[in-house]
Amino acid sequence: MVSSYEKPKKAQIVYFSGTGGTKMAASALGAALAGREITCELFSLNGKSSFVAESGALLIVMFPVYAFNAPVMIDDFIDALPFSADGVAAVIAVSGGGEVFPNTASRCRTVGHLRKKGFQTVYEAGLVMPSNLIMDYPEVISLSLLHILPEKTERIAADLNSQTVRRMKIHVFDRCLAFLGALEKCGSSSFGKKMKVSGACKSCGLCAAKCPRGNIALENGRPVFKDRCIMCLGCIYRCPQKALTPGILKFFVFDDGYDLKPLEKKLLERAWQRPKEEELKALTKGYLMSGVRKYLLEK
């Protein structure tokens, strides 16, 4: 394991974002690094990336946690990287649940993948953003997570600026679960192929244009789904007519949709009141919210 690395003068943040949370986190980290006079470039994997690895630059890989792992977009990106004998990387996972089981091993496969390309991962971290599936958080919790994001990314930027090495110790059971979760990448194609399109569809083509995997095509003005879905949920939540619904795993998706923009607006307009510690504890009771509780309350 690496014990030190040179202070980065430049960072290249490469990220994939399904519904906007990781994009927001990557932008916040980029701003925090720039504030410490570290030149920063952001590269989105949602479209065609013009990424070229620069010698001496710190590679920062950021992704939303999908089935306890990185999404396939990250795997494809690393596969395409040239071998780098002196490459240095940081890996940052973004989840709705935080750094608790079963998310703790979510970076393992990415770290190992980078190692095969010559990159030493010197820093690992997890950020928490509002959940976009299964469990819809109270609005005040989602607002609190967005409010604290700059503080969390400032901490990461400070660590990288001071050459802090941070690697996570992962329990073997978590690693096994992450390995099993990787099999979900095969099953997610069924989720896409069984998508339902209602009569509300206006044939705008937004879902096809924005799909990061090119999994959607318009045929006779109707979306048709292929077998490359990664369950990012972007098509469902972006549809202006709410015309797309899952054919399976319907409980995954929020009936009222998912959009971070109204939350951002409330923050900017200061149209909310930050909850006190006791209220946060009350709203994040139970194990399923324990990672969020820890994240919001840690000093």
Backbone as a ProteinNet text record, in pm:
[ID]
protein_1_A
[PRIMARY]
MVSSYEKPKKAQIVYFSGTGGTKMAASALGAALAGREITCELFSLNGKSSFVAESGALLIVMFPVYAFNAPVMIDDFIDALPFSADGVAAVIAVSGGGEVFPNTASRCRTVGHLRKKGFQTVYEAGLVMPSNLIMDYPEVISLSLLHILPEKTERIAADLNSQTVRRMKIHVFDRCLAFLGALEKCGSSSFGKKMKVSGACKSCGLCAAKCPRGNIALENGRPVFKDRCIMCLGCIYRCPQKALTPGILKFFVFDDGYDLKPLEKKLLERAWQRPKEEELKALTKGYLMSGVRKYLLEK
[TERTIARY]
84.2	0	87.5	51.3	128.7	119.9	230.9	234.1	240.7	269	276.9	262.4	236.7	229.1	256.3	292.9	325.3	199	212.7	100	52.2	-75.3	-123.3	-130.4	-80.2	-95.4	-217.2	-255.9	-372.3	-450	-581.1	-668.2	-762.2	-785.8	-881.6	-994	-1112.1	-1227	-1309.1	-1319.8	-1400.1	-1518.9	-1639.7	-1757.6	-1868.6	-1953.5	-2079.8	-2191.9	-2299.4	-2411.6	-2542.1	-2624.6	-2750.3	-2860.7	-2881.6	-2991.1	-2943.4	-2813.8	-2763	-2686.6	-2697.9	-2631.1	-2479.6	-2425.1	-2279.6	-2224.6	-2299.5	-2256.9	-2243.3	-2341.1	-2335.5	-2216.9	-2193.6	-2082	-1947.6	-1935.8	-1811.6	-1785.1	-1888.6	-1872.7	-1828.1	-1886	-1848.8	-1703.7	-1660.7	-1521.8	-1427.6	-1465.6	-1382.9	-1363.2	-1470	-1460.9	-1372.3	-1383.1	-1302.1	-1153.7	-1121.9	-982.3	-927.8	-1008.5	-965.9	-937.4	-1014.5	-991.9	-859.6	-800	-668.3	-559.3	-589.6	-495.9	-450.4	-543.6	-520.6	-604.1	-539.2	-610.8	-697.1	-820.2	-912.9	-991.1	-1002.2	-1083.7	-1188.3	-1310.7	-1418.9	-1455.5	-1471.3	-1506.9	-1626.8	-1736.8	-1857.2	-1856.6	-1894.7	-1906	-2048.4	-2133.4	-2271.1	-2282.4	-2181.7	-2178.4	-2041.5	-2004.2	-1872	-1767.8	-1674.7	-1573	-1446.9	-1391.1	-1266.3	-1148.3	-1161	-1059.5	-927.3	-821.6	-685.3	-608	-559.6	-487.7	-359.7	-338.5	-218.6	-119.1	3.6	109.3	123.4	127.1	144.4	15.2	-96	-224.9	-287.6	-357.3	-429.7	-561.1	-584.9	-709.9	-809.7	-924.7	-1030.2	-1150	-1186.7	-1299.2	-1416.9	-1530.3	-1648.6	-1767.5	-1848.1	-1961.8	-2070.7	-2196.1	-2303.6	-2295	-2328.2	-2321	-2441.1	-2411.7	-2515.6	-2491.4	-2585.1	-2572.5	-2437.3	-2400.5	-2278.4	-2150.1	-2157.1	-2040.7	-2050.4	-1946.9	-1950.9	-2031.6	-2099.9	-2172.8	-2077.3	-2130.4	-2048.5	-1978.3	-2032.9	-1967.2	-1826	-1809.9	-1678.3	-1585.6	-1639	-1558.5	-1507.9	-1598.1	-1560.1	-1453.3	-1467.1	-1368.4	-1229.8	-1223.2	-1092.7	-1034.2	-1119.7	-1071.6	-999.4	-1047.9	-992.6	-868.8	-837	-719.8	-591.2	-492.7	-361.5	-292.6	-202.8	-129.6	-42.4	-40.5	39.6	120.6	251	336.6	341.6	311	318.6	185.2	75.5	-54.9	-100	-162.2	-214.4	-362.2	-443.9	-588.5	-654.6	-770.4	-862.1	-995.8	-1065.1	-1193.2	-1298.5	-1403.6	-1507.1	-1643.1	-1709	-1841.9	-1948.8	-2057.5	-2170.3	-2291.8	-2353.3	-2467.5	-2574.7	-2689.6	-2795.3	-2791	-2712.4	-2710.1	-2589.2	-2479.3	-2360.3	-2265.5	-2164.6	-2057.1	-2092.9	-2195	-2234.8	-2257.6	-2262.7	-2298.3	-2434.2	-2451.2	-2360	-2281.9	-2268.7	-2200.2	-2049.5	-1999.4	-1859.5	-1759.5	-1800	-1707.9	-1730.1	-1806.3	-1845.5	-1728.8	-1616.7	-1501.4	-1399.2	-1416.1	-1312.5	-1279.3	-1382.2	-1358.3	-1294.1	-1334.7	-1276	-1129.4	-1098.4	-958.9	-874.4	-926.3	-853.8	-838.4	-940.8	-938.9	-832	-826.7	-725.4	-584.7	-571.3	-440	-386.3	-473.9	-431.5	-383.3	-426.7	-383	-263.5	-207	-87.8	-114.5	-241.4	-274.1	-277.9	-212.1	-220.6	-330.4	-428	-532.6	-482.2	-468.6	-413	-521.4	-643.4	-747	-883.5	-961.5	-1098.5	-1190.6	-1310.6	-1408.4	-1548.1	-1645.7	-1785.2	-1862.6	-1945.8	-2034.3	-2178.3	-2266.3	-2406.9	-2491.8	-2577.9	-2670.2	-2812.9	-2913.6	-3051.6	-3078.6	-3145.6	-3176.6	-3268	-3244.3	-3329.2	-3404.7	-3401.4	-3476.2	-3511	-3614.5	-3665.2	-3711.1	-3619.5	-3650.4	-3640.4	-3753.9	-3759.4	-3740.6	-3637.1	-3607.4	-3699.8	-3722.7	-3792.9	-3717.1	-3788.8	-3725.3	-3616.2	-3636	-3537.5	-3405.8	-3413.2	-3291.2	-3219.5	-3294	-3234	-3169.9	-3237.6	-3182.3	-3055.7	-3057.2	-2939.5	-2820	-2845.5	-2736.8	-2676.2	-2760	-2708.3	-2637.1	-2690.1	-2631.2	-2489	-2469.4	-2340.3	-2239.2	-2283.6	-2194.6	-2067.5	-2074.7	-1950.4	-1852.9	-1906	-1819.3	-1749	-1822.6	-1764.4	-1658.8	-1686.3	-1588.8	-1468.1	-1487.4	-1373.2	-1279.5	-1336.3	-1254.7	-1172	-1234.5	-1161.8	-1050.9	-1082.7	-983.1	-866.5	-897.4	-791.2	-702.2	-762.9	-685.3	-592.7	-646.9	-565.3	-454.8	-484.7	-385.4	-271.6	-304.8	-203	-143.9	-173.4	-118.7	-157.7	-278.5	-329.7	-358.6	-312.1	-343.9	-461.6	-565.9	-685.5	-740.2	-717.7	-771	-862	-969.5	-1070.2	-1044.2	-1065.2	-1057.5	-1196.6	-1205.9	-1334.9	-1347.7	-1458.8	-1485.4	-1505.3	-1460.5	-1466.2	-1610.8	-1706.1	-1845.9	-1895.9	-1853.9	-1891.6	-1834.9	-1713.5	-1651.7	-1730.5	-1775.4	-1852.8	-1984.9	-2048.1	-2174.8	-2155	-2044.7	-2014.8	-1992.5	-1928.7	-1906.8	-2040.1	-2131.3	-2263.1	-2341.4	-2323.7	-2393.6	-2350.3	-2225.5	-2176.5	-2257.2	-2318.5	-2400.1	-2526.4	-2565.2	-2683.4	-2667.4	-2542.8	-2519.4	-2575.3	-2577.9	-2635	-2787.6	-2844.6	-2989.4	-3055.1	-2980.2	-3040.6	-3095.5	-3046.5	-3098.1	-3246.7	-3290.2	-3432.3	-3517	-3462	-3535.1	-3566.4	-3467.1	-3486.9	-3580.9	-3563.7	-3645.4	-3792.9	-3822.3	-3960.8	-4022.9	-3957.5	-4010.8	-4143.9	-4236.7	-4368.4	-4377.8	-4439.7	-4459.4	-4609.4	-4655.9	-4799.4	-4840.2	-4968.9	-5021.1	-4987.5	-4932.1	-4893.7	-4768.6	-4697.1	-4573.3	-4601.3	-4521.1	-4535.4	-4427.7	-4351.6	-4247.1	-4142	-4110.6	-4011.8	-3869.6	-3843.7	-3711.5	-3609.5	-3651.3	-3555.9	-3492.2	-3571.5	-3518.1	-3409.1	-3432.3	-3333.8	-3208.1	-3226.2	-3112.6	-3023.9	-3082.8	-3007.4	-2960.9	-3004.6	-2964.8	-2813.2	-2741.8	-2595.1	-2543.5	-2630.3	-2587.9	-2643.5	-2714.8	-2775.2	-2873.4	-2942.8	-3031	-3171.8	-3201.2	-3337.3	-3335.9	-3426.7	-3444.1	-3591.3	-3618.4	-3757.3	-3794.4	-3901.9	-3954.5	-4101.6	-4133.7	-4269.2	-4312.9	-4213.9	-4242.1	-4253	-4226.4	-4236.4	-4099.3	-4065	-3938	-3936.1	-3827.5	-3806.6	-3677.6	-3682.3	-3571.1	-3495.7	-3363.5	-3277.6	-3227.8	-3112.6	-3066.4	-2940.4	-2921.7	-2801.7	-2833.5	-2951.3	-2992.4	-2902.4	-2870.3	-2793.7	-2874.4	-3003.2	-3093.2	-3050	-3007.6	-2971.2	-3095.7	-3211.8	-3342.5	-3356.7	-3256.8	-3261.9	-3379.3	-3410.1	-3520	-3653.3	-3673.2	-3800	-3818	-3713.8	-3726.7	-3719.3	-3657.7	-3646.7	-3770.1	-3845.8	-3958	-4055	-4073	-4160.2	-4307.6	-4345	-4484	-4507.5	-4401.6	-4411.5	-4470.9	-4426	-4484.6	-4413.6	-4300.7	-4224.7	-4237.9	-4267.5	-4277.5	-4213.7	-4155.7	-4093.5	-4197.3	-4160.7	-4245.8	-4219.5	-4097.4	-4059.7	-3993.2	-3985.9	-3921.9	-3983.1	-4114.3	-4181.5	-4155.5	-4130.4	-4108	-3976.6	-3889	-3762.6	-3784.5	-3888	-3902.7	-4000.9	-3969.2	-4057.2	-4173.8	-4294.7	-4412.7	-4410.5	-4354.1	-4351.7	-4228.9	-4147.8	-4029.7	-3909.9	-3804.4	-3680	-3613.6	-3595.8	-3537.5	-3466.2	-3337.5	-3260.1	-3274.3	-3322.9	-3327	-3414.9	-3535.6	-3615.4	-3546.3	-3471.4	-3397.8	-3285.6	-3214.5	-3110	-3167.1	-3283	-3346.4	-3380.4	-3431.9	-3464.9	-3340.1	-3231	-3105.9	-3059.6	-3061.2	-3015.4	-3102.4	-3230.3	-3322.8	-3334.6	-3259.4	-3264.1	-3407.7	-3483.8	-3624.6	-3641.2	-3553.8	-3564.6	-3489.1	-3511.3	-3441.9	-3365.5	-3237.4	-3154.9	-3198.6	-3228.7	-3277	-3167.8	-3209.3	-3115.5	-3079.3	-2976.4	-2923.9	-3029.8	-3111.6	-3212.7	-3315.7	-3350.3	-3445.6	-3385.1	-3257.7	-3189.7	-3187.8	-3158.9	-3156.1	-3293.5	-3398	-3534.4	-3574.9	-3529.3	-3566.6	-3482.1	-3375.2	-3286.4	-3274	-3382.9	-3382.3	-3365.5	-3310.6	-3301.2	-3175.3	-3149.2	-3024.9	-3020.5	-3133.9	-3133.6	-3090.2	-3108.5	-3069	-2944.2	-2881.4	-2767.5	-2649.2	-2626.1	-2516.2	-2540.9	-2666.3	-2702.7	-2689.3	-2736.4	-2727.2	-2581.8	-2496.9	-2355.3	-2292.4	-2326.1	-2271	-2309.4	-2435.2	-2484.1	-2436.1	-2411	-2378.2	-2228.9	-2147.4	-2005	-1945.6	-1854.5	-1793.8	-1672.8
-119.8	0	124.6	221.8	345	420.9	482.8	556.3	706.8	750.1	894.1	919.8	1044.2	1085.7	1235.2	1280.6	1421.8	1507.2	1628.3	1720.5	1745.7	1722	1738.4	1884.3	1910.8	2043.2	2047.5	1927.4	1918	1791.3	1802	1686.5	1672.8	1550.5	1519.9	1436.8	1497.4	1429.3	1366.6	1236.3	1162.7	1103.5	1129.7	1084.4	1039	954.9	921.4	959	1014.5	1055.8	1017.8	939.2	896	999.6	1051.8	1147.2	1280.4	1305.7	1438.3	1452.5	1356.7	1368.9	1367.2	1273.4	1264.1	1382.2	1429.1	1548.7	1667.4	1684.4	1794.7	1778.7	1656.2	1630	1654.8	1613.5	1634.5	1783.6	1860.2	2004.6	2070.5	2025.9	2081.8	2049.9	1927.4	1890.9	1968.5	1986.1	2064.8	2206.1	2267.4	2403.2	2407	2304.6	2299.6	2284.4	2202.9	2185.3	2313.5	2378.1	2503.4	2609.7	2606.3	2700.8	2679.8	2564.6	2534.6	2538.1	2606.4	2627.9	2497.5	2402.2	2278.6	2286.9	2294.6	2301	2176.4	2195.8	2082.8	2079.1	1959.4	1936.5	1830.5	1851.9	1756	1690	1557.9	1481.6	1393.4	1415.8	1336	1214.9	1100.4	978.2	956.4	1056.2	1044.3	1057.3	1113.1	1124.2	1081.1	1127.2	1096	1177.3	1109.2	1176.4	1200.7	1318.7	1351.8	1338.5	1251.5	1239.4	1186.4	1254.9	1209.2	1221	1109.5	1111.6	1192.3	1283.7	1365.8	1314.3	1301.4	1254.9	1351.4	1297.6	1379.9	1431.7	1419	1465.7	1357.4	1399.7	1307	1270.3	1142.7	1096.3	1072.7	1139.1	1120.5	1058.2	938.5	866.5	875.1	926.3	942.4	872	806.1	732.9	710.6	694.7	653.6	503.3	460.3	318.1	245.3	146.1	62.5	-81.3	-137.4	-276	-300.7	-209.2	-219.8	-208.8	-152.6	-140.1	-12.4	9.3	117.3	72.5	164.4	127.2	90.3	21.9	-29.3	82.3	203.3	315.4	337.7	317.6	332.7	220	98.2	-15.7	8.3	54.9	79.1	187.7	291.1	399.6	348.5	270.9	222.2	123.9	43.1	-49.2	24.9	144.8	221.7	302	306.5	383.1	314.7	392.8	332.9	298.8	202.6	165.6	282.7	307.8	417.3	364.2	355.9	299.3	384.4	514.2	602.6	674.6	616.1	678.9	679.2	788.4	802.2	838.5	773.4	793.6	806.8	872.5	875.6	822.3	747.8	688.5	732.7	796.5	851.6	798.6	729.7	674.3	769.1	778.4	863	771.8	775.7	687.8	760.5	696.7	751.7	698.9	592.2	528.8	558	602.6	634.2	517.2	537.2	439.5	335	254.8	144.2	22.1	-94.5	-215.8	-194.4	-223.3	-297.7	-211	-80.9	8.3	17	-36	-10.4	-69.1	-173.1	-235.9	-186.3	-79.3	-34.7	11.2	47.6	96.3	-13.1	-130.7	-234.3	-275.2	-304.5	-350.3	-239.9	-115.9	-3.8	14.4	4.9	15.9	-94.3	-216.5	-327.5	-310.3	-259.3	-234.8	-130.5	-25.1	78.4	22.6	-66.6	-125.3	-199.8	-269.2	-342.6	-249.1	-123.2	-22.9	57.6	17	82.1	192.8	223.7	334.1	286.9	363	338.5	428.1	368	447	490.9	620.9	674.9	730.8	744.5	808.7	752.1	719.6	674.9	757.8	783.3	856.9	824.4	856.4	839.9	967.3	1006.9	1120.8	1070.6	1140.2	1101	1210.1	1169.4	1259.6	1208.5	1292.8	1246.7	1118	1024.6	895.9	913.8	832.5	840.4	710.4	617.2	493.2	429.2	352.4	271.8	356	432.9	505.1	655.7	722.3	866.9	937.7	1019	1086.2	1205.4	1240.9	1367.2	1482.7	1580.9	1690.5	1758	1773.5	1842.3	1764.1	1631.1	1550	1569	1566.8	1589.8	1727.9	1828.1	1963.9	1968.9	1898.1	1896	1833	1728.7	1662.9	1756.2	1830.8	1925.7	2042.2	2084	2196	2163.5	2038.8	2000.7	1956	1942.5	1894.4	1977.9	2112.3	2189.9	2164.2	2146	2117.9	1983.2	1883.6	1750.6	1750.6	1819.2	1822.4	1908.3	2008.7	2087.1	1998.3	1907.9	1816.4	1725.8	1674.1	1588.5	1667.3	1789.4	1873.7	1904.6	1930.9	1958.9	1836.4	1719.1	1595.3	1573.5	1590.3	1570	1674.5	1795.8	1903.5	1877.3	1812.7	1784.1	1643.9	1578.6	1446.2	1338.9	1349	1248.4	1118.9	1009	877.8	821.2	781.1	729.9	610.3	493.2	370.4	303.6	245.3	188.9	40.7	-3	-145	-204.9	-308	-365	-506.3	-533.4	-666.4	-764.5	-887.1	-987.5	-1012.7	-1005.5	-1028.8	-919.8	-795.9	-685.8	-707.4	-757.6	-785.1	-892.5	-994.3	-1101.2	-1046.9	-959.9	-903.1	-814.5	-739.5	-657.1	-744.5	-858.6	-951.4	-1002.6	-1037.4	-1083.7	-970.2	-849.9	-734.9	-706.7	-741.3	-718.5	-799	-906.9	-988.2	-913.6	-812.6	-733.3	-662.2	-635.6	-569	-651.7	-784.8	-870.9	-863	-853.3	-852.7	-720.2	-611.8	-480.2	-464.2	-544.9	-535.1	-568.8	-660.2	-697	-579.7	-499.9	-382.6	-289	-265.8	-176.5	-233.6	-361.3	-421.5	-429.5	-431.4	-442.4	-306.4	-197	-63.6	-43.8	22.7	48.7	194.2	215.3	349.3	376.3	478.2	507.6	594.3	615.3	699.5	845.4	881.8	1021.8	1061.3	962.3	990.2	1082.4	1189.3	1286.7	1270.9	1162.5	1134.6	1244.3	1303.7	1412.7	1361.4	1234.1	1176.1	1208.4	1274.9	1312.3	1189.7	1087	965.7	902.9	897.3	838.5	924.5	1055.7	1146.9	1145.8	1125	1136	1001.8	891.8	761.7	743.6	722.2	714	588.2	489.9	365.1	348.1	448.7	434.9	320.1	299.1	184	208.8	334.2	369.2	424.8	378	429.7	459.3	555.3	586.2	509.1	433.6	361.8	398.3	460.8	511.6	606.2	682.6	782.8	729.7	601.4	542.3	491.8	511.6	459.8	307.1	251.2	107.4	81.7	-12.7	-36.2	-163	-150.9	-263.1	-334	-399.2	-481.2	-424.9	-291.6	-231.7	-139.8	-154.5	-69.3	-94.3	13.3	0.8	48.6	72.9	114.5	246.5	341.1	471.4	553.1	514.9	577.5	715.7	758.4	891.1	909.1	805.9	819.8	837.4	763.7	771.5	908.3	955.5	1081	1204.8	1191.9	1308.5	1327.1	1223	1231	1341.1	1443.7	1555.6	1515.7	1404.4	1358.6	1247.5	1206.2	1095	971.6	949.1	842.5	707.8	704.2	580.2	523.9	396.3	328.8	190.7	140.9	8.1	-102.2	-204	-322	-417.3	-408.1	-486.7	-393	-437.3	-358.2	-218.2	-211.5	-81.7	-6	-80.1	-15.6	62.1	39.7	113.2	262.6	296.6	431.7	514.2	642.3	732	776.9	764.2	805	953.7	1034.6	1179.5	1226.2	1131.6	1168.8	1204.8	1247.6	1282.9	1397.1	1509	1626.7	1709	1730.5	1806.2	1957.4	2002.4	2146.7	2223.3	2176.6	2248.8	2257.7	2153.1	2155.7	2259.2	2262.7	2363.9	2504.6	2524.6	2656.5	2696.5	2602.1	2632.8	2670.8	2600.9	2633.2	2773.8	2805	2936.7	3048.7	3022.6	3124.4	3121.2	3031.3	3014.2	2990	2916.6	2892.3	2763.5	2744.7	2628.8	2658.5	2577.5	2594.6	2467.3	2481.2	2363.6	2300.7	2171	2106.1	2095	2093.4	2074.2	1926.3	1900	1764.4	1663.5	1698.2	1604.9	1573.5	1672.7	1649.5	1559.5	1581.5	1495.6	1351	1331.3	1196.3	1130.2	1208.4	1154.5	1116.2	1193.9	1170	1061.8	1020.1	919	796.4	761.2	644.2	517.1	414.8	283.7	261.7	134	99.7	154.6	151.4	195.1	340	419.3	560.3	587.3	483	502.9	569.8	536	598.6	745.7	780.8	921.3	996.3	935.6	998	1026.6	928	945.7	1055.6	1056.4	1153.4	1295.2	1315.3	1449.8	1499.3	1407.5	1448	1449.1	1384.1	1382.2	1520.4	1549.3	1681.6	1689.2
0	0	0	-82.2	-91.5	40.4	80.4	207.1	186.9	63.8	38.3	-111.3	-144.7	-284.6	-291	-408.7	-423.5	-418.5	-368.3	-364.3	-507	-534.7	-673.3	-715.8	-834.7	-893.9	-985.5	-1032.7	-1119.4	-1087.1	-1094.4	-1074.5	-1193.3	-1233.3	-1339.1	-1276.7	-1264.9	-1205.6	-1317.3	-1313.8	-1411.2	-1336.8	-1385.2	-1311.1	-1405.2	-1349.4	-1414.8	-1319.6	-1372.9	-1289.3	-1356.8	-1287.2	-1345	-1334	-1213.1	-1191.7	-1134	-1138.1	-1104.7	-975.5	-885	-755.9	-765.6	-840.7	-853.3	-933	-1030.5	-1104.5	-1010.4	-922.7	-827.1	-732.2	-686.9	-596	-664.5	-791.5	-865.7	-885.8	-914.3	-931.4	-800.8	-689.4	-559.2	-525.3	-555	-528.5	-618.9	-744	-836.2	-785.5	-734.6	-680.7	-556.4	-471.8	-350.4	-383.4	-482.8	-524.1	-585.7	-668.8	-731.3	-625.3	-516	-407.1	-336.5	-357.4	-300.2	-407.5	-514.7	-625	-689.4	-694.1	-768.5	-895.3	-1008.8	-1135.5	-1150.2	-1192.5	-1195.8	-1326	-1383.9	-1502.6	-1470.5	-1516.8	-1496.3	-1628.2	-1624.9	-1743.6	-1711.6	-1781.3	-1761	-1853.3	-1798.8	-1878.3	-1927.1	-1912.5	-1959.3	-2111.3	-2171.8	-2317.1	-2366.4	-2482.6	-2534.9	-2459.7	-2396.6	-2317.2	-2400.1	-2384.5	-2453.9	-2357.9	-2260.1	-2156.1	-2210.9	-2170.8	-2197.5	-2066.4	-2015.3	-1887.8	-1901.4	-1805.8	-1806.4	-1703.2	-1743.4	-1653.9	-1537.1	-1417.1	-1298.1	-1237.9	-1311.5	-1259.4	-1172.2	-1068.3	-982.7	-1051	-1072.5	-1130.8	-1017.8	-1024.9	-925.5	-996	-953.8	-1012.9	-916.4	-965.4	-881.5	-948.2	-866.6	-923.1	-818.6	-865.2	-775.1	-751.6	-633.1	-600.3	-661.9	-745.9	-806.3	-761.3	-684	-638.2	-571.6	-482.9	-401	-481.9	-603.5	-690.7	-773.7	-854.7	-953.2	-1073.7	-1143	-1265.3	-1377.4	-1476.1	-1586.2	-1662.9	-1658.8	-1727.2	-1672.8	-1543.2	-1480.5	-1524.7	-1530	-1577	-1719.2	-1804.4	-1944	-1954.5	-1872.1	-1872.9	-1834.4	-1727.7	-1681.3	-1782.1	-1843.1	-1946.2	-2058.3	-2089.4	-2200.7	-2162.4	-2032.3	-1989	-2034.5	-2077.3	-2104.1	-1973.3	-1977.5	-1856.4	-1811.4	-1679.9	-1624.4	-1507.6	-1524	-1420	-1294.7	-1307.9	-1191.8	-1166.4	-1214.1	-1197.1	-1051.4	-1009	-872.8	-882.7	-800.1	-811.2	-675.4	-677.7	-563.9	-613.5	-530.1	-567.9	-467.2	-517	-429.9	-474	-383.4	-410.9	-357.4	-428.1	-388	-372	-255.3	-230.1	-151.7	-141.4	-58.6	82.3	104	235.7	320.8	259	336.3	351.6	433.2	450.2	555	523.4	609.1	520.8	583.7	511.1	444.4	315.7	229.4	131.3	158.5	64	85.1	196.2	231.7	132.5	61.1	-35.1	-177.2	-194.1	-327.8	-414.3	-352	-428.9	-460.3	-398.4	-407.7	-550.3	-628.9	-765.4	-850	-826.4	-901.3	-864.9	-735.5	-691.2	-755.6	-755	-816	-966.1	-1029.2	-1172.9	-1207.8	-1127.8	-1148.9	-1126.3	-1030.1	-1001	-1122.4	-1192.5	-1311.9	-1422	-1415	-1511.9	-1460.6	-1348.5	-1296.7	-1196.6	-1169.3	-1079	-933.4	-847.6	-704.5	-646.5	-581.5	-517.2	-379.8	-362.6	-238.5	-146.3	-200.4	-119.8	-157.2	-54.3	-73.1	15.6	-33	47.4	-3.5	78.6	40.3	66.6	-25.8	-8.7	-11.2	58.1	64.1	-0.4	-91.3	-157.5	-137.4	-162.9	-146.6	-224.6	-160.5	-222.6	-342.4	-447.3	-567.1	-594.6	-499.9	-518.7	-385.5	-385.5	-273.4	-155.3	-95.6	28.1	5	2.7	-19.6	114.4	124.4	251.1	274.2	400.9	429.3	364.1	315	242	323.8	453.7	536	542	530.9	528.2	395.2	286.9	154.2	147.1	200.8	203.8	289	399.8	487.2	417.6	338.1	264.6	159.9	89.6	-9.2	59.6	172.3	246.5	293.9	333.7	392.1	286.3	161.5	54.6	40.5	36.8	25.1	139.8	258.7	374.1	356.9	309.9	291.5	180.5	71	-38.4	-2.2	81.2	130.5	211.2	289.2	368.9	278.1	173.6	80.3	11	-32.8	-99.3	-6.1	120.4	218.1	237.1	243	258.3	138.7	18.3	-101.9	-112	-70.6	-73.6	24	135.8	238	223.4	109.4	75.6	176.9	229.5	321.2	246.5	300.2	244	323.5	253.1	321.2	244	298	239	340.7	292.8	381.2	405.3	530.6	562.9	547.1	464.7	428.9	485.1	551.6	604.5	489.5	508.2	401.8	358.3	451.1	414.2	319.4	344	254.9	115.6	109.3	-21	-96.7	-23.6	-86.4	-141.1	-63.3	-107.2	-230.1	-232.2	-348.9	-471.8	-449.6	-561.1	-615.8	-526.8	-569.7	-635.1	-581.8	-639	-781.1	-812.1	-948.3	-1050.6	-1005.9	-1096.1	-1138.9	-1058.8	-1092.2	-1225.8	-1265.6	-1392.7	-1507.9	-1487.5	-1591.3	-1588.4	-1467.9	-1454.2	-1485.7	-1483.2	-1505.1	-1646.2	-1740.1	-1876.7	-1881.1	-1793.8	-1789.1	-1743.5	-1653.2	-1604	-1720.5	-1805.9	-1919.6	-2023.6	-2054.4	-2159.9	-2123	-1992.7	-1947.2	-1913.6	-1952.5	-1926.4	-1998.9	-1930.7	-1987.2	-2033.4	-2148.7	-2204.1	-2213.1	-2143.6	-2141.2	-2260.1	-2272.5	-2379.1	-2362.3	-2246.3	-2222.7	-2300.5	-2355	-2429.4	-2548	-2560.9	-2669.3	-2776.8	-2769.7	-2869.7	-2877.3	-2762.1	-2761.4	-2784	-2751	-2772.3	-2666.3	-2557.8	-2453.8	-2390.4	-2366	-2302.6	-2389.2	-2520.8	-2611.8	-2620	-2621.9	-2635.8	-2512.9	-2395.4	-2270.5	-2213.6	-2271.3	-2217	-2229.9	-2119.9	-2126.1	-2195.2	-2213.1	-2276.2	-2417.1	-2466.6	-2597.5	-2602.2	-2489.9	-2476.5	-2531	-2566	-2606.5	-2749	-2829.1	-2965.4	-2988.6	-3075.1	-3110.3	-3237.1	-3227.5	-3342.8	-3357.7	-3471.2	-3493	-3381.3	-3333.7	-3231.9	-3090.4	-3068.5	-2934.8	-2889.9	-2763.1	-2713.1	-2712.5	-2760.5	-2758	-2680.2	-2587.5	-2495.8	-2534.4	-2537.2	-2573.9	-2447.1	-2454.2	-2342.1	-2275.6	-2284.6	-2226.6	-2107.3	-2049.3	-1936.9	-1815.4	-1743	-1619.2	-1498.7	-1517.1	-1409.6	-1345.9	-1427.9	-1372.1	-1336.9	-1392.6	-1367.3	-1429.6	-1505.3	-1566	-1659.5	-1740.5	-1836.4	-1765.4	-1657.6	-1583.3	-1519.9	-1452.6	-1378.1	-1467.5	-1585.2	-1673.5	-1761.6	-1783.4	-1877.1	-1835.4	-1918.8	-1880.2	-1870.1	-1932	-1928.9	-1826	-1756.8	-1661.2	-1730	-1852.4	-1934.3	-1919.9	-1848.9	-1836.1	-1695.2	-1685.6	-1556.5	-1567.7	-1459.9	-1464.9	-1479.5	-1554.2	-1562.8	-1449.3	-1391.5	-1273.9	-1173.6	-1050	-942.8	-933.4	-941.4	-938	-808.2	-699	-569.3	-564.9	-663.1	-668.7	-692.3	-766.7	-821.3	-739	-719	-644.7	-733.3	-681.8	-758.1	-792.4	-703.9	-724.6	-802.2	-850.7	-927.8	-840.8	-907	-837.5	-913.2	-845.1	-909.1	-802.2	-819.2	-720.5	-736.4	-851.7	-877.6	-778.8	-745.2	-645.6	-509.2	-475	-348	-353.9	-465.8	-483.3	-471.5	-531.4	-528.2	-385.5	-307.2	-167.7	-88.3	-116.4	-47.4	-81.9	-210.8	-255.5	-200	-190.4	-139.9	12	74.5	220.9	268.5	187.4	218	299.7	394.5	482.6	610.8	710.6	838.1	869.7	891	919.5	1050.9	1050.2	1173	1279.2	1403.7	1513.2	1524.6	1603	1613.2	1655.5	1752.8	1801.6	1694.1	1613.4	1505.3	1399	1368.8	1271.9	1319.3	1446.6	1501.5	1491.7	1520.3	1516	1374.2	1276.3	1137	1069.8	1135.9	1076	1166.1	1231	1317.3	1235.5	1300.2	1238.3	1158.2	1128	1059.1	917.2	846.1	706.6	691	796.2	791.9	874.6	926	1016.1	947.1	818.7	746.5	721.6	692.5	672.3	803.4	911.7	1044.3	1081.4	1063.8	1095.8	1011.4	883.3	788.3	826	863.8	894.1	1031.1	1122.6	1259.2	1289.4	1207.8	1238.3	1227.4	1317.1	1324.5	1232.6
[MASK]
+++++++++++++++++++++++++++++++++++++++++++++++++++++++++++++++++++++++++++++++++++++++++++++++++++++++++++++++++++++++++++++++++++++++++++++++++++++++++++++++++++++++++++++++++++++++++++++++++++++++++++++++++++++++++++++++++++++++++++++++++++++++++++++++++++++++++++++++++++++++++++++++++++++++++++

